[in-house]
């Protein structure tokens, strides 16, 4: 499934598309589901995604005064947790490809009384609108699998991190327990698209999301790509038997 891709092509779920078409296709998916994205995350994971995101913040262990870049974090979940952990004594730049997702995040921030400390930026993970060596930490939760070129996104992550900066990716990954894998496959390909149709009114977007998970590199393969991008001290932690995984690295 992870064989070589034709030059100029990219995977959109299980479909091959022109590479330049994929960002618009991905943006379309998230424009359609933006208003119910967090509700669907709760339903899809039974609320466990909240624990996974808490684990991300625990492992990041942020300090006041640092600047976080959260990529593909439009609805603000990671940003809000980061500010809470640092008692709002840090800054966050939320960068997302989809303006509709950023609009949801800004509204959520206002509802929480957060009017400072977060900048909301529309941008591509493969060409970040930031200066070299400008952020202390980079996080991306459930977003790396949606980029057209993972290696290019990893290179951009390293470019914007300061020396000694931390990279953490939270992403659905490869289940490592055989019985759980069988149940998870059944749930993913049968139940989730149905839930997408009933709750979000969009079955096709959730078919894509499931397919994109299956195409994402396994834990060890992603470590190899992070190392190739120039990161050091790479490691990962499986969550819920590998349904998701945290990958960590440092810009040395």
N, C-alpha and C positions, 0 to 999 in steps of 0.2 A: 504493500500500500504506500510505502514511503520511497518509491523508486524515483529515478531522475525525472525532472520536469523538462519538457521541451522549452527551448529558449524563447523568451517572450510570453510564456504561459504561466498561469498560477492556478492553484486549487481554490475553488470556492465550494466548500463542502467536498462532495465527491465529484464535482464537475470541473473540467478544465476550461478556463476562460482566459482571454487576453489579460496580461498582467496589468495593463493600464486601466482595465475595466473594473478590477476588483475593489479598489477603494470606494467607488460609487456604489457598488453592489452591497458592500459591508455597511456603508452609511445608510443605504436604504433600509436594510434590516433593522438597524437601531433607531432610525426615525420612526418606523412602524411600531416598535415595541417600547419606546422611551417612557411613555406615561405609565406603563405597567411593568417596567423592567424589574424593580425591586420586589413587587408582589410576586412576579414569576420566579425570581430567585428564591424567595421563601418557599414557594410551592414545589419548585424543582428539587430543592435540597432538603426540604423539611426544616428549613431555618438554619441548617448546619453551616451554610456559607457565612453566617455571622461569627460563628466560632472560628472558622478558618481565617477570616479577616482579623479577628482578635489575635490569633496566633501570629499572623504576619506582623502586626504592630509589636507584639511581645518580642519577636525575634529581631525586629529592626531596632528596638530599644532607643527611641529618639530622645534627643536632648534639647532643652530650650535654646533658642538662638539659631537652630539649624533651618535650612531651607530644603523642603521636600518637593520633588517633581513627581506627581502622580499621573501617569499616562493611562489613557482609556478609562479614566475615573470620573466620567461626566456627572454621575448622580451624587458624587461627594462622599460615598461610604468610607473610603480610606482617609480622605482629607479630614472628615469630622472626627474620626477616631484619633488621628494624628494630633489634631489641635487639642482634643480632650486630654490625651496623654501628656502633652507638653504644657497643659494649662494655658493654652493660647499664647505661649511665649515663643512660638516658632511661626514660620511662614510656609504656605503651600501654593504651588502652581498646579492647577488641574488642567491637563491638556487632553483634549478628546477630539477625535475626527468628526464627531457628529454634533452640530449645534443644538439639536433637539435634546440630546442627553445633557449638555451643559445647561440648557434652560431649566431642566428638571432639577439639576444640582443647585443652581442659583436660587430657585424657589425654595428648595429645602433649607438652604442656608438662612434665607430670610426668615422662614418659619421658626428656625432655631435661634434667631436673634444674632446670627453671625454675619456681621456686615464688614468685617475687616479680617485680614490675615489670609485670605484666599484670593488668588487671581485665577480667572476662568479664561482659558485660551483655546481657541479652535486650531488644531494642528495635527500633523501626521507624525506618527512615531518614527517614520523612516526619514524625516527631515524636520527635526524639532526646531521651533523658532526661538532657540536659546543660544547664548554664547557658550563657547568652550569653557569647561571647568567652572561652571556657575552654580551648581547645586550640590548639597551635601548628601542627598539620598535620592534614589529613583525607585519608585514602585510601579508595578503594573499588575492589576488583578483581573483575570479573565479577559485579557485583551491581546496578549502576544500571539495567540493562535489566529487572530483576525487580520494581522498585517500581511501584506503581500510578500515581503522578504524579511524573514525573521533575522537573518544574519545582519542585514542592513540596520534593522531596529536595534539589535544588540550593540552594533558599532556606534550608533547614535547615543545610546544610553551611556556608553563609556566616554564618549566625547564630552557630554555635558556634565559629567560627574567630576568633582574636584578630586585630586589625588587623596586617597584614603576614603573616598566616598563609597557608599553601600548601594548595591543593586539587589532588589528582591522581587521575584516574580511569583505570583500565586496563579495557578492555572489548573484546570482539569487535566488529569494525566492518565497513565495506564494502570489499571487495577492489577494488584499483585497477588490477590487471593483468588484461586480458580473458581470457587463456588460463588463468591461475590461478583466476579466478572460476568458469569452467566446471568445472574439476576439483574446486574446493572445494564447489560446489553438489552435484555428484555424490557426493562423500565425505560431505557433511553429511546429505543426505536419504536416502541408501542405506546407508552404512556405519555411521554413528554410532548410529542406532536399533538396528541389529543388534548392535553392541557393547554397547549398553545392556542389551539383552535377555540376552545371553550372560554378560557380566561382572557386571552389577549386578542382573540379574533384573527389569529394569524398562524396557521399551522406551518406554512412554508418556512417562515423565519426560524421556527424551532427545529424543523428538520435540518436546516443549515447549521444551527448551533450544535446539534448532536453530531452531525457529520464532521464539523470543524474540530470537535474534540477528538474524534477518532483519527484525524489526520495529523494531530499535533505530535511532535517528537516525544518519545518515551523519556523517562527521567535521565538516564545516563546519556542519551543522545543529546539532550539539551545542555547538559554539563559540558560535553565536548564542544558544542557550538559557542557556549559562553567563554570557554578557554581560548578557542580560536579567535574570538573577538578581542582578546587581550585582557580578560579579567583574571584575577588571581583568587586563591583561597575559595574556590567554588565548592558548593555542597548543596544537598537537598534533603528535605524531610517529606516523607509520605504522610498524607492526611486521610483518615477514613479508609485505610487499606489501599491507598493509591488513587482513589476517586479524584482527589486533588493532590497537588504537591507544591511545596514552597521551594524555590531555588534561590540561593544566595550567592553573592560574589562581591569582590571589592576591586575598586580601581587602585592598583598598587602604584 
